[in-house]
Amino acid sequence: MFNKVLIANRGEIAIRVMRACRELDVKSVAVYSDADKNSLFAKYADEAYSIGESTPSQSYLNIEKIIDVAEKCGADAIHPGYGFLAENSKLGKECEKHGIKLIGPSGSVIESMGDKITSKKLMRKAGVPVIPGTDKGISTIEEAVDIAESIGYPIIVKASAGGGGIGMRTVYERDELIRAIESTQSVAASAFGDSTVFIEKYLEEPRHIEFQIMADEHGNTIHVADRECSIQRRHQKLIEESPSPIMTDELRERMGAAAVKAAESINYTNAGTVEFLYSNGDFYFLEMNTRIQVEHPITEIVTGIDLVKEQIKIASGKEICCAQEDISVMGHALECRINAEDPLAEFAPNPGKITGYRSPGGIGVRVDSGVYMNYSIPTFYDSMISKLIVWGRTRKEAINRMERALSEYVILGVKTTIPFHKAMMRSPDFRAGKLNTHFVDEHRKGIMEEMEKIVLEDKERVNRLKSTFLPNKKVAAITAAVENYMSTAQSQQKQK
Ligand code: MV4
């Protein structure tokens, strides 16, 4: 096992990884930017080092600085979390040069999955179902017209270097095709420096269902069940659940087998996610994500597997914890992403100081967060405050429990997505599991109306709360006590 792991990330995921380290008796090292000087993750770590200015390119994306810290402090591995340097194949190469293990798949796998044409070609060859269309770049308009006619409209033009929704255009008839190709090419050229585009059949009302996979360095590959991620807005996921409301044992077996085949065909190692689009009983490979994902906790909750701990164990050369037949799904988990955004104003970011904070608890509730009372959310990074995760024996119990947990959650000082989630939990179509990737857009009016009501209700509740709320002096004392507790934990850990 490693002696010391450097976490090249910030916020809740940095703490999540450090928690796994502590359970494994591995020392953790935080690197933090100027904006994160007072952050919880830097306090939680056994050691913490400043790596410079708040702009990501100066700190969390600065490979040279991060490797330098790892070498100087004697870390034998780096965990990249999600975002920032996760899925950056250069980090892997630099780690290798310096004899540091990167906790993740190999650089060549990251590269081939980053290119959508390459990944699609590899998957088709491996016998994984792919969306009808081309898996080579479009070179002439005549070729595009022929392909579009043969698959039939509507079609979608996608950038090969794309992903996350940038560089895509749907085309419903021949007249729109030339313009769509030209515009996708030019967006792709400026966004990714690669104008290669390809064409697929456009699936009009798909669900986004993904499979967690895990592979060790001894040739064992398993899937750790499915997640439904259709509740998103502008390609930002808002709610995830496991299992998908439409999942059956038979479908999980088929999709899981395809996910394992996908991973095995490229000699994948460590944790990964195979994304599928599901439409009318059929499923198709969409993309593969070569990192631990934001929504991994719902999988941990229903399977009992600590995915981050497994990542670290696998990277240190150990065998994966379980065989496929040892994995089962118990009950239902939901995750709501709590962002500092105003859901009544098109989800505009709303960073600032958290002036009141009380997180929910009780049976079946997990909160993964990096914030605390009086914490100021920096403007430099994404707006996620925390992930509220619940478990229930059934989907219905999980939804009711999420409603209860959301009702307990108090965040003052910044606007959050809590009202959106409360409205969603009340939505009859959501409760019925009638989901597809257009859900949020199509239910916009109903959700907005429900949110208006909820915000008024909450204002009254907060006013009642405030009259019994702790006076400011006590708040400051509690904040100091929390911080003191974190640093005590740190010094105890050092003594161990
Ligand atoms: C599609 C599609 C429908 N048909 N491809 C969006 C992100 C990018 N990585 C792929 N995406 C899509 N590809 C075909 N052939 C619909 C989407 C899509 C989507 C997919 C997953 C989750 C949310 C989505 C929201 C809009 C569009």
Residues whose N, C-alpha, C, O or C-beta is under 5 A from the ligand:
A	BS01	MV4	I131 I156 G163 G164 G165 E200 K201 Y202 L203 H208 T437
